Amino acid sequence: MGAYVAVAFGSIVFIAIVIILSLATINKGYSYKHTIDPHPDEEIEKKTKQN
């Protein structure tokens, strides 16, 4: 009976660690600052408007 309790406790701890690491990874991904290069056509339009 004690072995079942130990396995159940170990499983719960393992699942908790996996959930915590998953949440940390998701949080880090959402906090990343994504940048997008401007479209080449927009660059040409800006240059022609400035001249």
mmCIF file of the C-alpha atoms, coordinates in Angstrom:
data_MODEL
# 
_entry.id   MODEL 
# 
loop_
_atom_site.group_PDB 
_atom_site.id 
_atom_site.type_symbol 
_atom_site.label_atom_id 
_atom_site.label_alt_id 
_atom_site.label_comp_id 
_atom_site.label_asym_id 
_atom_site.label_entity_id 
_atom_site.label_seq_id 
_atom_site.pdbx_PDB_ins_code 
_atom_site.Cartn_x 
_atom_site.Cartn_y 
_atom_site.Cartn_z 
_atom_site.occupancy 
_atom_site.B_iso_or_equiv 
_atom_site.pdbx_formal_charge 
_atom_site.auth_seq_id 
_atom_site.auth_comp_id 
_atom_site.auth_asym_id 
_atom_site.auth_atom_id 
_atom_site.pdbx_PDB_model_num 
ATOM 1  C CA . MET A 1 1  ? 0.000  0.000  0.000   1.00 0.00 ? 1  MET A CA 1 
ATOM 2  C CA . GLY A 1 2  ? 2.881  2.357  0.785   1.00 0.00 ? 2  GLY A CA 1 
ATOM 3  C CA . ALA A 1 3  ? 4.344  1.837  -2.684  1.00 0.00 ? 3  ALA A CA 1 
ATOM 4  C CA . TYR A 1 4  ? 1.089  2.972  -4.286  1.00 0.00 ? 4  TYR A CA 1 
ATOM 5  C CA . VAL A 1 5  ? 1.105  6.147  -2.215  1.00 0.00 ? 5  VAL A CA 1 
ATOM 6  C CA . ALA A 1 6  ? 4.716  6.857  -3.148  1.00 0.00 ? 6  ALA A CA 1 
ATOM 7  C CA . VAL A 1 7  ? 4.026  6.306  -6.852  1.00 0.00 ? 7  VAL A CA 1 
ATOM 8  C CA . ALA A 1 8  ? 0.899  8.476  -6.702  1.00 0.00 ? 8  ALA A CA 1 
ATOM 9  C CA . PHE A 1 9  ? 2.769  11.245 -4.881  1.00 0.00 ? 9  PHE A CA 1 
ATOM 10 C CA . GLY A 1 10 ? 5.676  11.060 -7.323  1.00 0.00 ? 10 GLY A CA 1 
ATOM 11 C CA . SER A 1 11 ? 3.286  11.202 -10.270 1.00 0.00 ? 11 SER A CA 1 
ATOM 12 C CA . ILE A 1 12 ? 1.519  14.257 -8.870  1.00 0.00 ? 12 ILE A CA 1 
ATOM 13 C CA . VAL A 1 13 ? 4.842  16.012 -8.272  1.00 0.00 ? 13 VAL A CA 1 
ATOM 14 C CA . PHE A 1 14 ? 5.998  15.161 -11.806 1.00 0.00 ? 14 PHE A CA 1 
ATOM 15 C CA . ILE A 1 15 ? 2.753  16.456 -13.334 1.00 0.00 ? 15 ILE A CA 1 
ATOM 16 C CA . ALA A 1 16 ? 3.012  19.667 -11.289 1.00 0.00 ? 16 ALA A CA 1 
ATOM 17 C CA . ILE A 1 17 ? 6.581  20.237 -12.495 1.00 0.00 ? 17 ILE A CA 1 
ATOM 18 C CA . VAL A 1 18 ? 5.547  19.684 -16.134 1.00 0.00 ? 18 VAL A CA 1 
ATOM 19 C CA . ILE A 1 19 ? 2.631  22.134 -15.789 1.00 0.00 ? 19 ILE A CA 1 
ATOM 20 C CA . ILE A 1 20 ? 4.827  24.776 -14.137 1.00 0.00 ? 20 ILE A CA 1 
ATOM 21 C CA . LEU A 1 21 ? 7.502  24.462 -16.838 1.00 0.00 ? 21 LEU A CA 1 
ATOM 22 C CA . SER A 1 22 ? 4.852  24.599 -19.574 1.00 0.00 ? 22 SER A CA 1 
ATOM 23 C CA . LEU A 1 23 ? 3.362  27.779 -18.126 1.00 0.00 ? 23 LEU A CA 1 
ATOM 24 C CA . ALA A 1 24 ? 6.804  29.347 -17.803 1.00 0.00 ? 24 ALA A CA 1 
ATOM 25 C CA . THR A 1 25 ? 7.590  28.527 -21.431 1.00 0.00 ? 25 THR A CA 1 
ATOM 26 C CA . ILE A 1 26 ? 4.270  29.937 -22.646 1.00 0.00 ? 26 ILE A CA 1 
ATOM 27 C CA . ASN A 1 27 ? 4.776  33.083 -20.574 1.00 0.00 ? 27 ASN A CA 1 
ATOM 28 C CA . LYS A 1 28 ? 8.263  33.566 -22.003 1.00 0.00 ? 28 LYS A CA 1 
ATOM 29 C CA . GLY A 1 29 ? 6.922  33.131 -25.538 1.00 0.00 ? 29 GLY A CA 1 
ATOM 30 C CA . TYR A 1 30 ? 4.203  35.725 -25.048 1.00 0.00 ? 30 TYR A CA 1 
ATOM 31 C CA . SER A 1 31 ? 6.630  38.223 -23.547 1.00 0.00 ? 31 SER A CA 1 
ATOM 32 C CA . TYR A 1 32 ? 8.960  38.015 -26.581 1.00 0.00 ? 32 TYR A CA 1 
ATOM 33 C CA . LYS A 1 33 ? 8.921  41.228 -28.652 1.00 0.00 ? 33 LYS A CA 1 
ATOM 34 C CA . HIS A 1 34 ? 8.155  40.227 -32.247 1.00 0.00 ? 34 HIS A CA 1 
ATOM 35 C CA . THR A 1 35 ? 9.226  42.581 -35.012 1.00 0.00 ? 35 THR A CA 1 
ATOM 36 C CA . ILE A 1 36 ? 8.209  42.663 -38.641 1.00 0.00 ? 36 ILE A CA 1 
ATOM 37 C CA . ASP A 1 37 ? 10.315 44.091 -41.441 1.00 0.00 ? 37 ASP A CA 1 
ATOM 38 C CA . PRO A 1 38 ? 8.556  46.768 -43.477 1.00 0.00 ? 38 PRO A CA 1 
ATOM 39 C CA . HIS A 1 39 ? 7.159  45.755 -46.848 1.00 0.00 ? 39 HIS A CA 1 
ATOM 40 C CA . PRO A 1 40 ? 9.437  46.808 -49.741 1.00 0.00 ? 40 PRO A CA 1 
ATOM 41 C CA . ASP A 1 41 ? 6.567  48.628 -51.488 1.00 0.00 ? 41 ASP A CA 1 
ATOM 42 C CA . GLU A 1 42 ? 6.005  50.753 -48.391 1.00 0.00 ? 42 GLU A CA 1 
ATOM 43 C CA . GLU A 1 43 ? 9.690  51.700 -48.352 1.00 0.00 ? 43 GLU A CA 1 
ATOM 44 C CA . ILE A 1 44 ? 9.472  52.852 -51.991 1.00 0.00 ? 44 ILE A CA 1 
ATOM 45 C CA . GLU A 1 45 ? 6.307  54.881 -51.283 1.00 0.00 ? 45 GLU A CA 1 
ATOM 46 C CA . LYS A 1 46 ? 7.949  56.622 -48.322 1.00 0.00 ? 46 LYS A CA 1 
ATOM 47 C CA . LYS A 1 47 ? 10.993 57.520 -50.398 1.00 0.00 ? 47 LYS A CA 1 
ATOM 48 C CA . THR A 1 48 ? 8.888  58.907 -53.244 1.00 0.00 ? 48 THR A CA 1 
ATOM 49 C CA . LYS A 1 49 ? 6.734  60.977 -50.863 1.00 0.00 ? 49 LYS A CA 1 
ATOM 50 C CA . GLN A 1 50 ? 9.812  62.472 -49.205 1.00 0.00 ? 50 GLN A CA 1 
ATOM 51 C CA . ASN A 1 51 ? 11.274 63.604 -52.542 1.00 0.00 ? 51 ASN A CA 1 
# 
